[in-house]
């Protein structure tokens, strides 16, 4: 069984990769078995409300649900290497590279409710750097799954480490969780922060100070 803390390789056969949806599946055919499961899941949830599922506002909701979850769970179809593509380049120097406040949206695996926030990814390069737009793509590749915030944080660190072999990495996420806001303790202003660090002890003092400033 796969350890969920390890980055997933892209899997085009994963259910989330097969939810592409039109009124009658592909090229006029009936919905695929995966699409049908998504439709049935939406209908089963709606049936619990005892609403009239044939009324105008709900008639197409199962199809909208399936299309939405194609996006919300789209990260399963992407490996880290696919997310960055050709966006790895020779390093131009040893200085800190930081991309801050990258917005992300994910689904809590415990309640299937959204959580969202900002990610900061910083690293001291070795011989390779990432194109700046590739860091948000990596964030989305891991966030658009059923997840926990702690795992996204660790997966991002491991992906950067494996792709670039940098001298040091900091990943920090801050997020709000609807499972704490809409239900349970119902705390509206709480923020959850998680971070992972690699190679900190190998840095010079002034370089450590740069990372510490990003941790706050």
C-alpha atoms as an extended CHARMM CRD file, in Angstrom:
* protein
*
       216  EXT
         1         1  UNK       CA              0.0000000000        0.0000000000        0.0000000000  PROA      1               0.0000000000
         2         2  UNK       CA              1.2820000000        3.4890000000       -0.8570000000  PROA      2               0.0000000000
         3         3  UNK       CA              2.4120000000        5.6870000000        2.0160000000  PROA      3               0.0000000000
         4         4  UNK       CA              0.1970000000        8.7990000000        1.6970000000  PROA      4               0.0000000000
         5         5  UNK       CA              3.0810000000       11.0370000000        2.7690000000  PROA      5               0.0000000000
         6         6  UNK       CA              4.9240000000       10.1840000000       -0.4510000000  PROA      6               0.0000000000
         7         7  UNK       CA              4.3170000000       12.2140000000       -3.6240000000  PROA      7               0.0000000000
         8         8  UNK       CA              2.0260000000       10.4370000000       -6.0470000000  PROA      8               0.0000000000
         9         9  UNK       CA              3.1070000000        9.8830000000       -9.5900000000  PROA      9               0.0000000000
        10        10  UNK       CA              0.5930000000       11.0640000000      -12.1490000000  PROA      10              0.0000000000
        11        11  UNK       CA             -2.0140000000        8.4640000000      -12.9550000000  PROA      11              0.0000000000
        12        12  UNK       CA             -4.1910000000        9.0850000000      -16.0050000000  PROA      12              0.0000000000
        13        13  UNK       CA             -6.3480000000        6.1020000000      -15.0110000000  PROA      13              0.0000000000
        14        14  UNK       CA             -7.1390000000        7.5820000000      -11.5920000000  PROA      14              0.0000000000
        15        15  UNK       CA            -10.8860000000        8.2310000000      -11.1620000000  PROA      15              0.0000000000
        16        16  UNK       CA            -10.4160000000       12.0020000000      -11.0440000000  PROA      16              0.0000000000
        17        17  UNK       CA             -8.8120000000       11.8570000000      -14.4880000000  PROA      17              0.0000000000
        18        18  UNK       CA            -11.9190000000       10.2080000000      -15.9280000000  PROA      18              0.0000000000
        19        19  UNK       CA            -14.5690000000       12.6750000000      -14.7990000000  PROA      19              0.0000000000
        20        20  UNK       CA            -14.5430000000       14.7670000000      -17.9490000000  PROA      20              0.0000000000
        21        21  UNK       CA            -18.1960000000       15.2950000000      -18.5030000000  PROA      21              0.0000000000
        22        22  UNK       CA            -20.6860000000       16.3080000000      -21.1580000000  PROA      22              0.0000000000
        23        23  UNK       CA            -24.4060000000       15.6940000000      -21.3000000000  PROA      23              0.0000000000
        24        24  UNK       CA            -23.9070000000       12.1910000000      -22.7000000000  PROA      24              0.0000000000
        25        25  UNK       CA            -20.3430000000       11.2630000000      -21.8840000000  PROA      25              0.0000000000
        26        26  UNK       CA            -17.9530000000       11.2660000000      -24.8280000000  PROA      26              0.0000000000
        27        27  UNK       CA            -19.0320000000       11.7790000000      -28.4380000000  PROA      27              0.0000000000
        28        28  UNK       CA            -22.7060000000       11.2490000000      -27.6520000000  PROA      28              0.0000000000
        29        29  UNK       CA            -22.1750000000        8.0160000000      -25.7370000000  PROA      29              0.0000000000
        30        30  UNK       CA            -23.5510000000        7.2000000000      -22.2990000000  PROA      30              0.0000000000
        31        31  UNK       CA            -21.5520000000        8.4100000000      -19.2650000000  PROA      31              0.0000000000
        32        32  UNK       CA            -18.5200000000        6.2860000000      -18.4210000000  PROA      32              0.0000000000
        33        33  UNK       CA            -18.6140000000        4.1350000000      -15.2930000000  PROA      33              0.0000000000
        34        34  UNK       CA            -16.5590000000        6.7520000000      -13.4220000000  PROA      34              0.0000000000
        35        35  UNK       CA            -18.8270000000        9.5630000000      -14.5390000000  PROA      35              0.0000000000
        36        36  UNK       CA            -21.8460000000        7.4840000000      -13.5520000000  PROA      36              0.0000000000
        37        37  UNK       CA            -20.4160000000        6.9330000000      -10.0680000000  PROA      37              0.0000000000
        38        38  UNK       CA            -19.9880000000       10.7070000000       -9.6530000000  PROA      38              0.0000000000
        39        39  UNK       CA            -23.5600000000       11.2850000000      -10.8340000000  PROA      39              0.0000000000
        40        40  UNK       CA            -24.8950000000        8.6360000000       -8.4720000000  PROA      40              0.0000000000
        41        41  UNK       CA            -22.9260000000       10.0640000000       -5.5370000000  PROA      41              0.0000000000
        42        42  UNK       CA            -24.4630000000       13.5020000000       -6.0690000000  PROA      42              0.0000000000
        43        43  UNK       CA            -27.9620000000       12.0480000000       -6.4290000000  PROA      43              0.0000000000
        44        44  UNK       CA            -27.5570000000        9.9820000000       -3.2480000000  PROA      44              0.0000000000
        45        45  UNK       CA            -26.4920000000       13.0370000000       -1.2450000000  PROA      45              0.0000000000
        46        46  UNK       CA            -29.3470000000       15.1210000000       -2.6210000000  PROA      46              0.0000000000
        47        47  UNK       CA            -31.8210000000       12.3050000000       -1.9380000000  PROA      47              0.0000000000
        48        48  UNK       CA            -31.0850000000       12.6660000000        1.7860000000  PROA      48              0.0000000000
        49        49  UNK       CA            -32.6690000000       16.1310000000        1.6830000000  PROA      49              0.0000000000
        50        50  UNK       CA            -35.9440000000       14.6910000000        0.3380000000  PROA      50              0.0000000000
        51        51  UNK       CA            -35.9860000000       17.5140000000       -2.2070000000  PROA      51              0.0000000000
        52        52  UNK       CA            -37.5790000000       17.0730000000       -5.6200000000  PROA      52              0.0000000000
        53        53  UNK       CA            -34.5320000000       16.1250000000       -7.7070000000  PROA      53              0.0000000000
        54        54  UNK       CA            -36.4100000000       16.8190000000      -10.9300000000  PROA      54              0.0000000000
        55        55  UNK       CA            -37.0440000000       20.4850000000      -10.1970000000  PROA      55              0.0000000000
        56        56  UNK       CA            -35.1840000000       22.9850000000      -12.3480000000  PROA      56              0.0000000000
        57        57  UNK       CA            -32.5840000000       24.0290000000       -9.7850000000  PROA      57              0.0000000000
        58        58  UNK       CA            -31.4940000000       20.4580000000       -9.0230000000  PROA      58              0.0000000000
        59        59  UNK       CA            -32.0390000000       18.6310000000      -12.2900000000  PROA      59              0.0000000000
        60        60  UNK       CA            -28.5020000000       19.2360000000      -13.5860000000  PROA      60              0.0000000000
        61        61  UNK       CA            -26.7590000000       19.4110000000      -10.2210000000  PROA      61              0.0000000000
        62        62  UNK       CA            -25.2710000000       15.8860000000      -10.4670000000  PROA      62              0.0000000000
        63        63  UNK       CA            -23.5940000000       16.8290000000      -13.7650000000  PROA      63              0.0000000000
        64        64  UNK       CA            -22.3150000000       20.0940000000      -12.2870000000  PROA      64              0.0000000000
        65        65  UNK       CA            -21.0250000000       18.1420000000       -9.2670000000  PROA      65              0.0000000000
        66        66  UNK       CA            -19.1080000000       15.7230000000      -11.4980000000  PROA      66              0.0000000000
        67        67  UNK       CA            -17.5470000000       18.5680000000      -13.4940000000  PROA      67              0.0000000000
        68        68  UNK       CA            -16.5780000000       20.4560000000      -10.3290000000  PROA      68              0.0000000000
        69        69  UNK       CA            -14.8770000000       17.4320000000       -8.8020000000  PROA      69              0.0000000000
        70        70  UNK       CA            -12.9190000000       16.8940000000      -12.0010000000  PROA      70              0.0000000000
        71        71  UNK       CA            -11.1730000000       20.1800000000      -11.1080000000  PROA      71              0.0000000000
        72        72  UNK       CA            -11.1420000000       19.7730000000       -7.3300000000  PROA      72              0.0000000000
        73        73  UNK       CA             -9.4280000000       16.3600000000       -7.5480000000  PROA      73              0.0000000000
        74        74  UNK       CA             -7.4020000000       17.0350000000      -10.6740000000  PROA      74              0.0000000000
        75        75  UNK       CA             -4.0730000000       16.7980000000       -8.8500000000  PROA      75              0.0000000000
        76        76  UNK       CA             -4.1480000000       12.9990000000       -8.9310000000  PROA      76              0.0000000000
        77        77  UNK       CA             -3.4330000000       13.0990000000      -12.6540000000  PROA      77              0.0000000000
        78        78  UNK       CA             -0.2050000000       15.0960000000      -12.1850000000  PROA      78              0.0000000000
        79        79  UNK       CA              3.2080000000       13.9330000000      -11.0390000000  PROA      79              0.0000000000
        80        80  UNK       CA              5.7090000000       16.5420000000       -9.8180000000  PROA      80              0.0000000000
        81        81  UNK       CA              7.7750000000       16.0900000000      -12.9840000000  PROA      81              0.0000000000
        82        82  UNK       CA              4.6900000000       16.5580000000      -15.1770000000  PROA      82              0.0000000000
        83        83  UNK       CA              3.6630000000       19.6500000000      -13.2040000000  PROA      83              0.0000000000
        84        84  UNK       CA              6.9940000000       21.3860000000      -13.8140000000  PROA      84              0.0000000000
        85        85  UNK       CA              7.5340000000       20.0740000000      -17.3570000000  PROA      85              0.0000000000
        86        86  UNK       CA             10.5490000000       21.7470000000      -18.9610000000  PROA      86              0.0000000000
        87        87  UNK       CA             10.6970000000       24.4050000000      -16.2590000000  PROA      87              0.0000000000
        88        88  UNK       CA             14.0050000000       23.3620000000      -14.6290000000  PROA      88              0.0000000000
        89        89  UNK       CA             16.9980000000       25.5780000000      -15.4760000000  PROA      89              0.0000000000
        90        90  UNK       CA             20.6370000000       26.0130000000      -14.4600000000  PROA      90              0.0000000000
        91        91  UNK       CA             21.0740000000       28.0600000000      -11.3060000000  PROA      91              0.0000000000
        92        92  UNK       CA             22.1450000000       31.7000000000      -11.6970000000  PROA      92              0.0000000000
        93        93  UNK       CA             23.5750000000       31.9550000000       -8.1850000000  PROA      93              0.0000000000
        94        94  UNK       CA             23.3600000000       30.6860000000       -4.5940000000  PROA      94              0.0000000000
        95        95  UNK       CA             20.8710000000       33.2390000000       -3.2200000000  PROA      95              0.0000000000
        96        96  UNK       CA             17.4680000000       32.5500000000       -1.6970000000  PROA      96              0.0000000000
        97        97  UNK       CA             14.4910000000       32.0540000000       -4.0180000000  PROA      97              0.0000000000
        98        98  UNK       CA             11.0700000000       32.4900000000       -2.3930000000  PROA      98              0.0000000000
        99        99  UNK       CA              7.5700000000       32.4520000000       -3.8600000000  PROA      99              0.0000000000
       100       100  UNK       CA              5.0980000000       33.6620000000       -1.2380000000  PROA      100             0.0000000000
       101       101  UNK       CA              1.3210000000       33.7740000000       -0.7750000000  PROA      101             0.0000000000
       102       102  UNK       CA              0.4770000000       31.1890000000       -3.4240000000  PROA      102             0.0000000000
       103       103  UNK       CA             -3.2470000000       30.5890000000       -2.9920000000  PROA      103             0.0000000000
       104       104  UNK       CA             -4.4510000000       27.0000000000       -2.8850000000  PROA      104             0.0000000000
       105       105  UNK       CA             -7.7030000000       25.1080000000       -2.4100000000  PROA      105             0.0000000000
       106       106  UNK       CA             -8.0010000000       21.5450000000       -1.1780000000  PROA      106             0.0000000000
       107       107  UNK       CA            -10.4770000000       19.0210000000        0.2360000000  PROA      107             0.0000000000
       108       108  UNK       CA            -10.2010000000       17.7120000000        3.7900000000  PROA      108             0.0000000000
       109       109  UNK       CA             -9.9910000000       13.9280000000        3.6310000000  PROA      109             0.0000000000
       110       110  UNK       CA            -11.7900000000       13.5590000000        6.9620000000  PROA      110             0.0000000000
       111       111  UNK       CA            -14.9980000000       15.4610000000        6.1280000000  PROA      111             0.0000000000
       112       112  UNK       CA            -14.7780000000       16.2020000000        2.3690000000  PROA      112             0.0000000000
       113       113  UNK       CA            -15.0480000000       19.9000000000        3.1550000000  PROA      113             0.0000000000
       114       114  UNK       CA            -12.7880000000       22.5310000000        1.5940000000  PROA      114             0.0000000000
       115       115  UNK       CA             -9.7810000000       24.1650000000        3.1570000000  PROA      115             0.0000000000
       116       116  UNK       CA             -7.8180000000       26.9540000000        1.5440000000  PROA      116             0.0000000000
       117       117  UNK       CA             -5.0060000000       29.3570000000        2.1800000000  PROA      117             0.0000000000
       118       118  UNK       CA             -1.5700000000       30.4980000000        1.0540000000  PROA      118             0.0000000000
       119       119  UNK       CA              1.6820000000       28.6350000000        0.5490000000  PROA      119             0.0000000000
       120       120  UNK       CA              5.2430000000       29.9340000000        0.7500000000  PROA      120             0.0000000000
       121       121  UNK       CA              7.9730000000       27.8900000000       -0.9280000000  PROA      121             0.0000000000
       122       122  UNK       CA             11.5910000000       29.0150000000       -0.5180000000  PROA      122             0.0000000000
       123       123  UNK       CA             14.8930000000       27.3460000000       -1.2930000000  PROA      123             0.0000000000
       124       124  UNK       CA             18.6090000000       27.9430000000       -1.6040000000  PROA      124             0.0000000000
       125       125  UNK       CA             19.5170000000       26.4010000000       -4.9790000000  PROA      125             0.0000000000
       126       126  UNK       CA             22.3040000000       24.0340000000       -5.7640000000  PROA      126             0.0000000000
       127       127  UNK       CA             22.8810000000       23.7390000000       -9.5030000000  PROA      127             0.0000000000
       128       128  UNK       CA             19.2060000000       23.9340000000      -10.6120000000  PROA      128             0.0000000000
       129       129  UNK       CA             16.2650000000       26.3000000000      -10.2320000000  PROA      129             0.0000000000
       130       130  UNK       CA             12.5610000000       26.1160000000      -11.0830000000  PROA      130             0.0000000000
       131       131  UNK       CA             10.7220000000       28.5300000000      -13.3220000000  PROA      131             0.0000000000
       132       132  UNK       CA              8.7090000000       30.6840000000      -10.9260000000  PROA      132             0.0000000000
       133       133  UNK       CA              5.3210000000       29.6590000000      -12.3430000000  PROA      133             0.0000000000
       134       134  UNK       CA              6.1230000000       25.9990000000      -11.6860000000  PROA      134             0.0000000000
       135       135  UNK       CA              5.9090000000       26.4060000000       -7.9210000000  PROA      135             0.0000000000
       136       136  UNK       CA              2.1720000000       27.3120000000       -8.0280000000  PROA      136             0.0000000000
       137       137  UNK       CA              1.6770000000       24.3630000000      -10.3820000000  PROA      137             0.0000000000
       138       138  UNK       CA              3.3170000000       22.0440000000       -7.8470000000  PROA      138             0.0000000000
       139       139  UNK       CA              1.1440000000       23.5030000000       -5.0900000000  PROA      139             0.0000000000
       140       140  UNK       CA             -1.9990000000       22.7540000000       -7.1220000000  PROA      140             0.0000000000
       141       141  UNK       CA             -0.8080000000       19.2570000000       -8.0230000000  PROA      141             0.0000000000
       142       142  UNK       CA             -0.7600000000       18.2920000000       -4.3400000000  PROA      142             0.0000000000
       143       143  UNK       CA             -3.6040000000       20.4910000000       -3.0730000000  PROA      143             0.0000000000
       144       144  UNK       CA             -6.2120000000       19.3180000000       -5.5910000000  PROA      144             0.0000000000
       145       145  UNK       CA             -6.6740000000       15.9620000000       -3.8910000000  PROA      145             0.0000000000
       146       146  UNK       CA             -8.3350000000       14.7050000000       -0.7370000000  PROA      146             0.0000000000
       147       147  UNK       CA             -5.6990000000       15.8680000000        1.6890000000  PROA      147             0.0000000000
       148       148  UNK       CA             -4.5460000000       17.0700000000        5.0650000000  PROA      148             0.0000000000
       149       149  UNK       CA             -2.5510000000       20.2670000000        5.3080000000  PROA      149             0.0000000000
       150       150  UNK       CA              0.4130000000       18.5810000000        6.9580000000  PROA      150             0.0000000000
       151       151  UNK       CA              0.7860000000       16.1430000000        4.0600000000  PROA      151             0.0000000000
       152       152  UNK       CA              0.6680000000       18.8490000000        1.3800000000  PROA      152             0.0000000000
       153       153  UNK       CA              3.4520000000       20.6640000000        3.2300000000  PROA      153             0.0000000000
       154       154  UNK       CA              5.6810000000       17.5850000000        3.3340000000  PROA      154             0.0000000000
       155       155  UNK       CA              4.9080000000       16.5320000000       -0.2350000000  PROA      155             0.0000000000
       156       156  UNK       CA              5.8760000000       19.9520000000       -1.5600000000  PROA      156             0.0000000000
       157       157  UNK       CA              9.1790000000       19.8280000000        0.2910000000  PROA      157             0.0000000000
       158       158  UNK       CA              9.9680000000       16.3370000000       -0.9970000000  PROA      158             0.0000000000
       159       159  UNK       CA              9.0600000000       17.2690000000       -4.5680000000  PROA      159             0.0000000000
       160       160  UNK       CA             11.3440000000       20.3370000000       -4.5390000000  PROA      160             0.0000000000
       161       161  UNK       CA             14.1170000000       18.2780000000       -2.9490000000  PROA      161             0.0000000000
       162       162  UNK       CA             13.8570000000       15.4640000000       -5.5080000000  PROA      162             0.0000000000
       163       163  UNK       CA             13.5220000000       17.7380000000       -8.5420000000  PROA      163             0.0000000000
       164       164  UNK       CA             16.2620000000       20.2640000000       -7.7250000000  PROA      164             0.0000000000
       165       165  UNK       CA             18.5570000000       18.8550000000       -5.0170000000  PROA      165             0.0000000000
       166       166  UNK       CA             18.7940000000       22.3170000000       -3.4240000000  PROA      166             0.0000000000
       167       167  UNK       CA             20.9220000000       23.2150000000       -0.4120000000  PROA      167             0.0000000000
       168       168  UNK       CA             17.8960000000       24.0260000000        1.7730000000  PROA      168             0.0000000000
       169       169  UNK       CA             14.1000000000       24.2930000000        1.5300000000  PROA      169             0.0000000000
       170       170  UNK       CA             11.3170000000       25.8970000000        3.5300000000  PROA      170             0.0000000000
       171       171  UNK       CA              7.6300000000       25.1850000000        2.8510000000  PROA      171             0.0000000000
       172       172  UNK       CA              5.0030000000       26.9660000000        4.9410000000  PROA      172             0.0000000000
       173       173  UNK       CA              1.2110000000       26.7630000000        4.5750000000  PROA      173             0.0000000000
       174       174  UNK       CA             -1.4500000000       28.8090000000        6.3430000000  PROA      174             0.0000000000
       175       175  UNK       CA             -5.0520000000       27.7760000000        5.8490000000  PROA      175             0.0000000000
       176       176  UNK       CA             -8.6380000000       27.9870000000        7.0240000000  PROA      176             0.0000000000
       177       177  UNK       CA            -10.6520000000       24.7880000000        7.3030000000  PROA      177             0.0000000000
       178       178  UNK       CA            -14.4200000000       24.6000000000        6.8410000000  PROA      178             0.0000000000
       179       179  UNK       CA            -14.4690000000       21.4640000000        8.9890000000  PROA      179             0.0000000000
       180       180  UNK       CA            -13.5850000000       23.7980000000       11.9020000000  PROA      180             0.0000000000
       181       181  UNK       CA            -15.7630000000       26.6940000000       10.7240000000  PROA      181             0.0000000000
       182       182  UNK       CA            -19.0570000000       25.1680000000        9.5330000000  PROA      182             0.0000000000
       183       183  UNK       CA            -19.2310000000       22.2720000000       12.0020000000  PROA      183             0.0000000000
       184       184  UNK       CA            -17.5690000000       20.9450000000       15.1450000000  PROA      184             0.0000000000
       185       185  UNK       CA            -15.9890000000       23.7660000000       17.1700000000  PROA      185             0.0000000000
       186       186  UNK       CA            -17.2800000000       26.4040000000       14.6690000000  PROA      186             0.0000000000
       187       187  UNK       CA            -14.3350000000       28.7740000000       15.1040000000  PROA      187             0.0000000000
       188       188  UNK       CA            -14.4290000000       31.3280000000       12.2880000000  PROA      188             0.0000000000
       189       189  UNK       CA            -11.1160000000       33.1400000000       12.7340000000  PROA      189             0.0000000000
       190       190  UNK       CA             -8.7300000000       30.2710000000       13.3460000000  PROA      190             0.0000000000
       191       191  UNK       CA             -5.7490000000       29.7600000000       11.0410000000  PROA      191             0.0000000000
       192       192  UNK       CA             -3.6670000000       26.5950000000       10.8320000000  PROA      192             0.0000000000
       193       193  UNK       CA              0.0370000000       26.9130000000       10.0180000000  PROA      193             0.0000000000
       194       194  UNK       CA              2.2740000000       24.0250000000        8.9740000000  PROA      194             0.0000000000
       195       195  UNK       CA              5.8670000000       24.0840000000        7.8300000000  PROA      195             0.0000000000
       196       196  UNK       CA              8.6280000000       21.7410000000        6.7740000000  PROA      196             0.0000000000
       197       197  UNK       CA             12.3340000000       22.5230000000        6.5550000000  PROA      197             0.0000000000
       198       198  UNK       CA             15.2220000000       20.7270000000        4.8710000000  PROA      198             0.0000000000
       199       199  UNK       CA             18.9460000000       21.4800000000        5.0620000000  PROA      199             0.0000000000
       200       200  UNK       CA             18.6700000000       24.2990000000        7.6190000000  PROA      200             0.0000000000
       201       201  UNK       CA             21.6940000000       23.1780000000        9.6420000000  PROA      201             0.0000000000
       202       202  UNK       CA             23.9150000000       23.2600000000        6.5540000000  PROA      202             0.0000000000
       203       203  UNK       CA             23.3270000000       26.9640000000        5.9010000000  PROA      203             0.0000000000
       204       204  UNK       CA             25.4780000000       29.9160000000        6.8740000000  PROA      204             0.0000000000
       205       205  UNK       CA             24.1490000000       32.0550000000        9.7210000000  PROA      205             0.0000000000
       206       206  UNK       CA             22.9310000000       34.8840000000        7.4600000000  PROA      206             0.0000000000
       207       207  UNK       CA             21.1470000000       32.3470000000        5.2430000000  PROA      207             0.0000000000
       208       208  UNK       CA             19.3980000000       30.7840000000        8.2360000000  PROA      208             0.0000000000
       209       209  UNK       CA             18.2040000000       34.2280000000        9.2580000000  PROA      209             0.0000000000
       210       210  UNK       CA             16.6080000000       34.7040000000        5.8490000000  PROA      210             0.0000000000
       211       211  UNK       CA             14.6320000000       31.4800000000        6.2440000000  PROA      211             0.0000000000
       212       212  UNK       CA             13.6580000000       32.2980000000        9.8340000000  PROA      212             0.0000000000
       213       213  UNK       CA             12.1240000000       35.5820000000        8.6680000000  PROA      213             0.0000000000
       214       214  UNK       CA              9.9080000000       33.6230000000        6.2750000000  PROA      214             0.0000000000
       215       215  UNK       CA              8.7600000000       31.3050000000        9.0800000000  PROA      215             0.0000000000
       216       216  UNK       CA              6.9570000000       34.1340000000       10.9150000000  PROA      216             0.0000000000
